[in-house]
């Protein structure tokens, strides 16, 4: 059993409540955090509560918040879909770097572009995504995802290329994936 002081340090419920209010209003933030190469999406706090298994909750606050967050907020889904524009922008930036043979920059842009698409797909489906681990496969299983999303996204990131020609071909494939996801 966890005592109340330890529980407060593990999970700052005030922060989760603020984030939950933002989610319902269609607001989210993305911050840099070690271990999160895509960035830490603020709505992960609410998603973690929604998906958690409560082990100790002497005041009942966590269970109440978990019940609230069980329903994915439509405004958050709309905001994440609206944020999908960034994927196309990133692919455009990758195209410029591809002509210079800058595989590192292309790889970074494409990873982020795929991550933005994954967030948009989860938002469209009204499903929580709490981190990058397994995000591509998770998105590929969602209703509304292109049937070959997982294999296409994995192919993009698994072999970006080295030469300007190889990089350009990968960027073209990324552009098609963005169009198929965002329409």
PyMOL commands that set and color helices and strands:
alter all, ss='L'
color gray80, all
select helices_A, chain A and resi 4-10+13-24+44-51+61-69+74-82+85-99+103-125+135-140+149-158+164-182
alter helices_A, ss='H'
color red, helices_A
select strands_A, chain A and resi 30-33+36-41
alter strands_A, ss='S'
color yellow, strands_A
deselect
rebuild
show_as cartoon
